């Protein structure tokens, strides 16, 4: 197993979706531990950053459907576009920082009254999730 990577303040900020200053405030307050590398650069341990990201993730709006389901991947957001062409429709949602696109029947899109500005929940139930890492290491 390879060693845990370290991230610069700038990289940590980018991964967390905040400013460099916010990461510095978190390190100054002790909420996130920073280390000085041999080069004098401030870094954050990758495992600690991952735990911090999980524990401080922005909470998404509550699922307004009130339906219990087995799928755990629910993305509440706003419909930003609906393109219906004959039998099929492409529906785009903005769920926080994530753009989710769904293809469905045009009939389903009409029945759900999907239109820009409408709140909707994208539910993902998949047996295949592809995970990629940067670089060419294997």
N, C-alpha and C positions, 0 to 999 in steps of 0.2 A: 504494500500500500504506500502511495506517495505521501510525502509530508504535507501538512495543511498549508495552503498558501497564505501569504500576508497581502494586505491591500493598502495602498496609499490612502490618505484622507480623501483625495479627489475620487479615487476608484470606489471607496466605501460610500461616499456621498452619491455617486452615480447609481450604484447598486440599490441603495435605499430610497432613491428618488427625492433626496433633500440637497441642500446646499453644503458646500465645504464648511462654512461657518457653523452650521447646525451640528455636523459631526465633531467639529472642534469643541463646541459647547458641551456635547455629550461626553467627550473624553476629559474635558476640564472638570466636569462635575462628577466623574467617576462612573457614569452610567455605561460607558464603553471604555475598555482598557486600550490604551495606545502604547506602543513600544517605539523606541528609537533604534533604528537599524545601525549597522556599522557605518553606513554612508551619512548618518545623521538625519535621515528621512523618517518621519513619523509613519508608522504602519499599524494596522489592526489585524489581529489574527483572524483567519477565515472562518474557523469553527465558532469563535465568539461572535463574529459578525453575523453568521447564519442564525445563531440562537437569538441574538438581538433583533434581527429582522423578523423572525417568527413571533417573538414576544411583543414586538411593537408594530406589527402589521396594522395598517389602517383597517378599521372594521368597516365592512361593507354594510349597506343598508339591509334591514331585515327583509327576508323573503315575504312579499306581500300576499303570496298565493294561499298561505295557510295550509298547504298540502304536505302530508308526510310522504317521503319517497326514499328509495334506497340510494339514489345518486347523491354523492357528497359534493360534487363540483357544481355549485350554483353561483351564477354571476348576475347580480341585480344591477340593472343599468337603464339607460335611456335608449330608445330606438332612435337612430340617427338617419337611417335611410331604408326605404322599402322599394325594391325594383321588381315589379311583377310583369312577366312576359308570357302570356298564354297560360300554360299549366303550372309553371314554377315561379317562385318568388325568392329573391335574395334579400335577407333582412340583416341589417347591421345594427349592433348595439355598442354603446360606449359604457363599459363597466369599470369605473375608476380609470386607471391608466390602460386598461385592456380593451382592444377592439375585438368583438366577437361577431363572426359572420355565420349565419345559418341559411341553408337552402331548404325550402319547404314548398309544399304545394301552394299555389296562389289562393286556392280555396281556404286553406288553413290560415293564411295571412289575413284574408278578409274576415273570416270567422273570429279571429282573435283581435280584430280591429287594430292591427299594427300600423302605426303611423309615426313619423318623427315627433319626438317629444313625449311619447307614451312610455310609461314605466313597464319594463318587462324583465323576465328572469330567464337567462339561458341556462339550461340544465345539460350537463355533459356526463354521459355514462359511456366510457370507452374501455375496451380491453387492451388497447394498444396506446401507449404513450411513448413517444420518441424523445429521448434525452440526448442533447448534444453538448459537447464541451469545446471551448476555443482551443486552437492549436492542433498540432499533429501528434500528440502523445497518445499512446494506446495502452 
